[in-house]
């Protein structure tokens, strides 16, 4: 059965994100032997480029997986069943990190914060003072489900400088778009995915690990096979991956990294900050409310907006998609039906967000919103 042809859309989900035409073309290059010299050049170039974007000299690996695969890898390569860890959550993806650690048998001290609030670094400090047996802290840098960026720099100062614990970071919707100097903030393991700021489709995940992370690896007893970073390390020394890689995505990644590095990281961060501020101002001017309770912590990669009580959220989202060609993201977890989200990361311009705001202005009155 033939698939429905996808019309041109203004895709404003916070992942997958739009892909530039030149990267689309790059991904159609001929296949190569993933155990040959051309692939060795490709994997080494992309690994070196990623280290520049991560701002790290730590070991870094490219996995053929989603961002969740990299999160799982961060846990199984550093922890053992029964290890006492803090896992902070203020949204759906924080919950996912908690679930991964629990699934593998970690003794998780779950720290919950209101969805829409930022994680409180002082609360982490208090728990670390109370329990010296804690081995690691797991934190999501940018909570995609709520549009909130947590203060990872402050969290790192506490976790690393004051208590010298492992710091494992979910950077799936932040790295490459928001400042995250991995070495500067002393992060032990940082995980992210391809379909956000790197301007390529889903299917690759990236993970860095510090010398302290490798020390933890030596004692880690959680089961691992596909996500074993030592297997990735041994293969990378030969210019290979341990398992079959997604070669086409690596072609795209190579060009995506060239784009990011050519633009300059500070310019990339500034562009995302400017567009994020523009988006938030625009939705507020329409009479809508941000989900983030403290706008100073609102994300520059995704804006979460409270769904007005008086409108039919399903009808609203459908009209935006079908009538305006604007694809928004809905709420997740307990926010399902209670918010919608505008992604503005990766290959995005202010004009893309202007189209969204103009479409909102036309559609909202049609579904009963008076502002």
GUSESE-428230 format. One record per residue (C-alpha): residue in one letter; x, y, z. Coordinates in nm, 4 decimals, m for minus. Layout:
BEGIN
<'a' <X Y Z>>
...
! end
This chain:
BEGIN
<'x' <0.0000 0.0000 0.0000>>
<'x' <0.1504 0.3369 m0.0975>>
<'x' <0.2155 0.5769 0.1869>>
<'x' <0.0499 0.9166 0.2013>>
<'x' <0.2835 1.1769 0.0593>>
<'x' <0.3983 1.4144 0.3315>>
<'x' <0.3205 1.7759 0.2474>>
<'x' <0.5693 2.0530 0.3179>>
<'x' <0.5375 2.1405 0.6864>>
<'x' <0.6799 2.3806 0.9376>>
<'x' <0.7962 2.1047 1.1713>>
<'x' <0.8165 2.2525 1.5179>>
<'x' <0.8480 1.9458 1.7328>>
<'x' <1.1545 1.9504 1.9610>>
<'x' <1.2835 1.6428 1.7768>>
<'x' <1.2947 1.5196 1.5154>>
<'x' <1.3829 1.8597 1.3757>>
<'x' <1.4030 1.9837 1.0146>>
<'x' <1.7004 1.8764 0.8051>>
<'x' <1.8803 2.1142 0.5653>>
<'x' <1.8715 2.0184 0.1980>>
<'x' <2.2488 1.9798 0.1710>>
<'x' <2.2525 1.7350 0.4626>>
<'x' <1.9668 1.5392 0.3021>>
<'x' <2.1738 1.5168 m0.0138>>
<'x' <2.4862 1.4180 0.1788>>
<'x' <2.3030 1.1251 0.3371>>
<'x' <2.2356 0.9797 m0.0089>>
<'x' <2.6045 0.9187 m0.0798>>
<'x' <2.6944 0.5588 m0.1741>>
<'x' <2.7427 0.3016 0.1002>>
<'x' <3.0946 0.2128 0.2055>>
<'x' <3.2493 m0.0793 0.3889>>
<'x' <3.2114 m0.0029 0.7588>>
<'x' <3.5308 m0.2013 0.8192>>
<'x' <3.7272 m0.0170 0.5529>>
<'x' <3.9583 0.2872 0.5330>>
<'x' <3.6848 0.5294 0.4140>>
<'x' <3.4802 0.4547 0.7237>>
<'x' <3.7853 0.4970 0.9479>>
<'x' <3.8232 0.8487 0.8115>>
<'x' <3.4509 0.9173 0.8613>>
<'x' <3.4278 0.7940 1.2220>>
<'x' <3.7452 0.9725 1.3255>>
<'x' <3.6344 1.3021 1.1682>>
<'x' <3.2894 1.2936 1.3264>>
<'x' <3.4252 1.1906 1.6666>>
<'x' <3.6748 1.4794 1.6602>>
<'x' <3.4014 1.7226 1.5541>>
<'x' <3.1716 1.6052 1.8321>>
<'x' <3.4455 1.6601 2.0891>>
<'x' <3.4618 2.0232 1.9767>>
<'x' <3.0853 2.0639 2.0225>>
<'x' <3.0940 1.8834 2.3591>>
<'x' <3.3917 2.1050 2.4532>>
<'x' <3.5734 1.8030 2.5906>>
<'x' <3.8976 1.6119 2.5665>>
<'x' <3.7249 1.3119 2.7269>>
<'x' <3.6642 0.9924 2.5338>>
<'x' <3.3557 1.0151 2.3152>>
<'x' <3.1628 0.7515 2.1230>>
<'x' <2.8966 0.7423 1.8539>>
<'x' <2.6298 0.4777 1.9080>>
<'x' <2.3699 0.3629 1.6571>>
<'x' <2.0759 0.4215 1.8899>>
<'x' <1.8385 0.6888 2.0126>>
<'x' <1.9265 0.9318 2.2885>>
<'x' <1.7653 0.6894 2.5325>>
<'x' <2.0296 0.4350 2.4326>>
<'x' <2.3007 0.6772 2.5360>>
<'x' <2.1224 0.7357 2.8683>>
<'x' <2.1087 0.3620 2.9286>>
<'x' <2.4776 0.3408 2.8410>>
<'x' <2.5588 0.6133 3.0934>>
<'x' <2.3989 0.4072 3.3688>>
<'x' <2.5206 0.0562 3.2875>>
<'x' <2.8828 0.1594 3.2314>>
<'x' <2.9260 0.3358 3.5658>>
<'x' <2.6950 0.1732 3.8215>>
<'x' <2.6246 m0.1583 3.9908>>
<'x' <2.2964 m0.3000 4.1245>>
<'x' <2.2423 m0.1593 4.4713>>
<'x' <2.4446 0.1570 4.4176>>
<'x' <2.2803 0.4495 4.5928>>
<'x' <2.2151 0.7323 4.3445>>
<'x' <2.0192 1.0545 4.3310>>
<'x' <1.7998 1.0919 4.0236>>
<'x' <1.6418 1.4340 3.9824>>
<'x' <1.3235 1.4743 3.7808>>
<'x' <1.0973 1.7627 3.6904>>
<'x' <0.9370 1.6187 3.3789>>
<'x' <0.8816 1.3213 3.1540>>
<'x' <1.2453 1.2786 3.0502>>
<'x' <1.3710 1.3117 3.4053>>
<'x' <1.1291 1.0305 3.4867>>
<'x' <1.2826 0.8234 3.2066>>
<'x' <1.6307 0.8575 3.3554>>
<'x' <1.4915 0.7476 3.6924>>
<'x' <1.3288 0.4444 3.5297>>
<'x' <1.6477 0.3383 3.3523>>
<'x' <1.8464 0.3441 3.6776>>
<'x' <1.5739 0.1563 3.8635>>
<'x' <1.5409 m0.1045 3.5876>>
<'x' <1.9067 m0.2000 3.6280>>
<'x' <1.8805 m0.2255 4.0048>>
<'x' <2.0238 0.0999 4.1328>>
<'x' <1.9025 0.2119 4.4748>>
<'x' <1.7458 0.5348 4.3520>>
<'x' <1.6743 0.8328 4.5732>>
<'x' <1.4206 1.0021 4.3510>>
<'x' <1.4069 1.3794 4.3860>>
<'x' <1.0854 1.5179 4.2360>>
<'x' <1.0278 1.8803 4.1460>>
<'x' <0.7118 2.0369 4.0058>>
<'x' <0.6783 2.0075 3.6293>>
<'x' <0.7480 2.3600 3.5068>>
<'x' <0.9872 2.4349 3.7936>>
<'x' <1.3641 2.4074 3.7777>>
<'x' <1.5602 2.1538 3.9803>>
<'x' <1.6843 2.3189 4.3005>>
<'x' <2.0602 2.2686 4.3423>>
<'x' <2.0295 2.3395 4.7160>>
<'x' <1.7984 2.0399 4.7543>>
<'x' <2.0660 1.8195 4.5965>>
<'x' <2.3255 1.9615 4.8356>>
<'x' <2.1009 1.8811 5.1328>>
<'x' <2.0549 1.5191 5.0241>>
<'x' <2.4258 1.4698 4.9606>>
<'x' <2.5020 1.6017 5.3085>>
<'x' <2.2548 1.3577 5.4617>>
<'x' <2.3754 1.0490 5.2766>>
<'x' <2.7499 1.0089 5.2104>>
<'x' <2.6874 0.6647 5.0536>>
<'x' <2.5466 0.8239 4.7373>>
<'x' <2.7657 0.7341 4.4405>>
<'x' <2.6188 0.9387 4.1551>>
<'x' <2.3734 1.2116 4.0629>>
<'x' <2.1625 1.1815 3.7468>>
<'x' <2.0208 1.5012 3.6028>>
<'x' <1.8485 1.6184 3.2859>>
<'x' <2.0020 1.9430 3.1620>>
<'x' <1.7080 2.0594 2.9495>>
<'x' <1.3650 1.9105 3.0229>>
<'x' <1.2016 1.8813 2.6819>>
<'x' <0.8563 1.8057 2.8226>>
<'x' <0.8326 2.1304 3.0218>>
<'x' <1.0576 2.3745 2.8378>>
<'x' <1.2849 2.4304 3.1385>>
<'x' <1.6659 2.4376 3.1443>>
<'x' <1.8076 2.3337 3.4792>>
<'x' <2.1117 2.5035 3.6299>>
<'x' <2.3626 2.2311 3.5489>>
<'x' <2.6598 2.4539 3.6227>>
<'x' <2.5427 2.5102 3.9808>>
<'x' <2.4507 2.1438 4.0201>>
<'x' <2.7968 2.0440 3.8998>>
<'x' <2.9725 2.2722 4.1497>>
<'x' <2.7863 2.0976 4.4306>>
<'x' <2.8072 1.7410 4.3037>>
<'x' <3.1693 1.7561 4.1881>>
<'x' <3.3525 2.0305 4.3775>>
<'x' <3.1823 1.9858 4.7149>>
<'x' <3.1024 1.6133 4.7278>>
<'x' <3.3102 1.4524 4.4523>>
<'x' <3.0307 1.2271 4.3228>>
<'x' <2.9756 1.0999 3.9703>>
<'x' <2.7651 1.3314 3.7562>>
<'x' <2.5628 1.1723 3.4743>>
<'x' <2.3862 1.4145 3.2392>>
<'x' <2.0991 1.3829 2.9935>>
<'x' <2.1816 1.6509 2.7349>>
<'x' <1.9565 1.5208 2.4579>>
<'x' <1.7751 1.8492 2.3878>>
<'x' <2.0503 2.0880 2.4930>>
<'x' <2.3928 1.9889 2.3642>>
<'x' <2.4883 2.1718 2.0476>>
<'x' <2.2236 2.4401 2.1136>>
<'x' <2.2770 2.5573 2.4726>>
<'x' <2.6059 2.6172 2.6517>>
<'x' <2.7311 2.2923 2.8050>>
<'x' <3.1094 2.2894 2.8426>>
<'x' <3.1519 1.9260 2.9428>>
<'x' <3.5049 1.9665 3.0765>>
<'x' <3.4420 2.3133 3.2173>>
<'x' <3.1490 2.1824 3.4205>>
<'x' <3.3321 1.8618 3.5117>>
<'x' <3.0575 1.6282 3.3851>>
<'x' <3.1520 1.2610 3.4023>>
<'x' <2.9116 1.1194 3.1445>>
<'x' <2.7081 1.3279 2.8985>>
<'x' <2.4553 1.1741 2.6608>>
<'x' <2.2719 1.3234 2.3642>>
<'x' <2.1046 1.2291 2.0350>>
<'x' <2.1253 1.3179 1.6688>>
<'x' <1.7731 1.4385 1.5970>>
<'x' <1.7830 1.7606 1.7968>>
<'x' <2.0540 2.0200 1.7487>>
<'x' <2.2676 1.8252 1.5031>>
<'x' <2.0226 1.8646 1.2126>>
<'x' <2.0085 1.4978 1.1138>>
<'x' <1.7424 1.2275 1.1604>>
<'x' <1.7016 1.0081 1.4687>>
<'x' <1.9267 0.7060 1.4924>>
<'x' <2.2617 0.8134 1.6375>>
<'x' <2.3521 0.8832 1.9984>>
<'x' <2.6663 1.0452 2.1366>>
<'x' <2.8227 0.9925 2.4768>>
<'x' <3.1337 1.1252 2.6477>>
<'x' <3.2983 0.9686 2.9522>>
<'x' <3.5612 1.1187 3.1823>>
<'x' <3.8616 0.9530 3.3460>>
<'x' <3.6523 0.9353 3.6635>>
<'x' <3.3789 0.7685 3.4621>>
<'x' <3.6257 0.5045 3.3430>>
<'x' <3.7294 0.4425 3.7031>>
<'x' <3.3645 0.3739 3.7841>>
<'x' <3.3469 0.1446 3.4820>>
<'x' <3.6072 m0.0848 3.6360>>
<'x' <3.3743 m0.1597 3.9290>>
<'x' <3.0395 m0.1392 3.7483>>
<'x' <2.8459 m0.4670 3.7541>>
<'x' <2.5270 m0.3803 3.5682>>
<'x' <2.4802 m0.6049 3.2621>>
<'x' <2.5818 m0.4528 2.9313>>
<'x' <2.6559 m0.5752 2.5826>>
<'x' <2.5428 m0.3492 2.2979>>
<'x' <2.6030 m0.0380 2.5105>>
<'x' <2.9409 m0.1437 2.6533>>
<'x' <3.1666 0.1582 2.6093>>
<'x' <3.4835 m0.0477 2.6333>>
<'x' <3.3724 m0.2332 2.3214>>
<'x' <3.3253 0.1071 2.1555>>
<'x' <3.6711 0.2152 2.2712>>
<'x' <3.8470 m0.0940 2.1379>>
<'x' <3.6727 m0.0599 1.8035>>
<'x' <3.7408 0.3123 1.7724>>
<'x' <4.1131 0.2438 1.8125>>
<'x' <4.0814 0.0565 1.4797>>
<'x' <3.8626 0.3240 1.3209>>
<'x' <3.5479 0.1139 1.3567>>
<'x' <3.2366 0.0652 1.5680>>
<'x' <3.1680 m0.2602 1.7554>>
<'x' <2.8319 m0.3115 1.5835>>
<'x' <2.6915 m0.2148 1.2437>>
<'x' <2.6803 0.1656 1.2222>>
<'x' <2.4294 0.3871 1.0446>>
<'x' <2.6631 0.5047 0.7698>>
<'x' <2.4132 0.7387 0.6023>>
<'x' <2.3527 0.9291 0.9251>>
<'x' <2.7264 0.9597 0.9789>>
<'x' <2.7539 1.1275 0.6371>>
<'x' <2.4894 1.3748 0.7509>>
<'x' <2.6541 1.4204 1.0894>>
<'x' <2.9844 1.5107 0.9274>>
<'x' <2.8193 1.7966 0.7389>>
<'x' <2.6027 1.8974 1.0361>>
<'x' <2.9126 1.9308 1.2510>>
<'x' <3.0822 2.1359 0.9793>>
<'x' <2.7831 2.3719 0.9866>>
<'x' <2.7916 2.4086 1.3660>>
<'x' <3.1668 2.4583 1.3869>>
<'x' <3.1684 2.7037 1.0950>>
<'x' <2.8908 2.9097 1.2556>>
<'x' <3.0802 2.9019 1.5854>>
<'x' <2.9442 2.7677 1.9111>>
<'x' <2.8883 3.1118 2.0637>>
<'x' <2.6921 3.2180 1.7562>>
<'x' <2.4864 2.8973 1.7714>>
<'x' <2.4055 2.9616 2.1381>>
<'x' <2.3241 3.3253 2.0674>>
<'x' <2.0930 3.2335 1.7788>>
<'x' <1.9023 2.9873 1.9964>>
<'x' <1.8785 3.2402 2.2805>>
<'x' <1.7445 3.5094 2.0492>>
<'x' <1.4884 3.2793 1.8885>>
<'x' <1.3825 3.1387 2.2248>>
<'x' <1.3217 3.4872 2.3635>>
<'x' <1.1332 3.5835 2.0465>>
<'x' <0.9099 3.2776 2.0707>>
<'x' <0.8258 3.3337 2.4377>>
<'x' <0.7477 3.7007 2.3812>>
<'x' <0.5266 3.6125 2.0861>>
<'x' <0.3130 3.3556 2.2672>>
<'x' <0.2711 3.5853 2.5670>>
<'x' <0.1584 3.8658 2.3360>>
<'x' <m0.1171 3.6318 2.2167>>
<'x' <m0.2409 3.5958 2.5752>>
<'x' <m0.0959 3.2484 2.6282>>
<'x' <0.0893 3.1362 2.9416>>
<'x' <0.4283 2.9687 2.9580>>
<'x' <0.4542 2.6442 3.1515>>
<'x' <0.7911 2.7476 3.2970>>
<'x' <0.7263 2.9121 3.6341>>
<'x' <1.0535 3.1072 3.6214>>
<'x' <1.1132 3.2531 3.2779>>
<'x' <1.4829 3.2972 3.3535>>
<'x' <1.5038 2.9147 3.3404>>
<'x' <1.2871 2.8816 3.0282>>
<'x' <1.4500 2.6758 2.7557>>
<'x' <1.5952 2.8259 2.4398>>
<'x' <1.5330 2.5015 2.2497>>
<'x' <1.1642 2.4393 2.3238>>
<'x' <0.8820 2.6545 2.4567>>
<'x' <0.6067 2.4801 2.6519>>
<'x' <0.2728 2.6622 2.6683>>
<'x' <m0.0255 2.5905 2.8898>>
<'x' <m0.3229 2.4687 2.6878>>
<'x' <m0.6065 2.7178 2.7510>>
<'x' <m0.8881 2.5509 2.9476>>
<'x' <m1.1588 2.6750 2.7140>>
<'x' <m1.0303 2.5175 2.3949>>
<'x' <m1.0357 2.1646 2.2540>>
<'x' <m0.6660 2.0812 2.2459>>
<'x' <m0.7032 1.8004 1.9935>>
<'x' <m0.8972 2.0207 1.7530>>
<'x' <m0.6465 2.3033 1.7978>>
<'x' <m0.3453 2.0828 1.7219>>
<'x' <m0.5205 1.9311 1.4195>>
<'x' <m0.6122 2.2722 1.2772>>
<'x' <m0.2561 2.3957 1.3192>>
<'x' <m0.1310 2.0919 1.1296>>
<'x' <m0.3995 2.0559 0.8630>>
<'x' <m0.4948 2.4187 0.7963>>
<'x' <m0.1638 2.5928 0.8603>>
<'x' <0.0962 2.3240 0.7966>>
<'x' <0.2488 2.3862 1.1406>>
<'x' <0.3294 2.0729 1.3392>>
<'x' <0.3490 2.1325 1.7146>>
<'x' <0.4239 1.8853 1.9938>>
<'x' <0.1684 1.7957 2.2579>>
<'x' <0.2172 1.7412 2.6285>>
<'x' <0.3755 1.4262 2.7678>>
<'x' <0.3036 1.2185 3.0744>>
<'x' <0.0807 1.4016 3.3194>>
<'x' <0.0907 1.7076 3.0906>>
<'x' <m0.0883 1.5224 2.8087>>
<'x' <m0.3696 1.7500 2.6947>>
<'x' <m0.2536 2.0288 2.9262>>
<'x' <0.0186 2.1922 2.7193>>
<'x' <0.1631 2.2211 2.3729>>
<'x' <0.5215 2.2803 2.2729>>
<'x' <0.7065 2.4733 2.0040>>
<'x' <1.0490 2.3385 1.9174>>
<'x' <1.3115 2.5907 1.8080>>
<'x' <1.6421 2.4070 1.7924>>
<'x' <1.8854 2.2961 1.5286>>
<'x' <1.8121 2.4318 1.1814>>
<'x' <1.5730 2.7120 1.2788>>
<'x' <1.5315 3.0810 1.1988>>
<'x' <1.3243 3.3614 1.3453>>
<'x' <1.1101 3.3489 1.0296>>
<'x' <1.0124 2.9894 1.1128>>
<'x' <0.8790 3.1050 1.4502>>
<'x' <0.7055 3.4051 1.2954>>
<'x' <0.5076 3.1601 1.0801>>
<'x' <0.4071 2.9700 1.3936>>
<'x' <0.2974 3.2835 1.5765>>
<'x' <0.0940 3.4059 1.2795>>
<'x' <m0.0726 3.0649 1.2497>>
<'x' <m0.1551 3.0673 1.6213>>
<'x' <m0.3113 3.4109 1.5844>>
<'x' <m0.5419 3.2770 1.3114>>
<'x' <m0.6310 2.9424 1.4694>>
<'x' <m0.6790 3.0270 1.8363>>
<'x' <m0.9954 3.2381 1.7861>>
<'x' <m1.1435 2.9594 1.5733>>
<'x' <m1.1208 2.7175 1.8663>>
<'x' <m1.2699 2.9598 2.1178>>
<'x' <m0.9670 3.1344 2.2673>>
<'x' <m1.0193 3.5039 2.3288>>
<'x' <m0.6812 3.5872 2.4811>>
! end
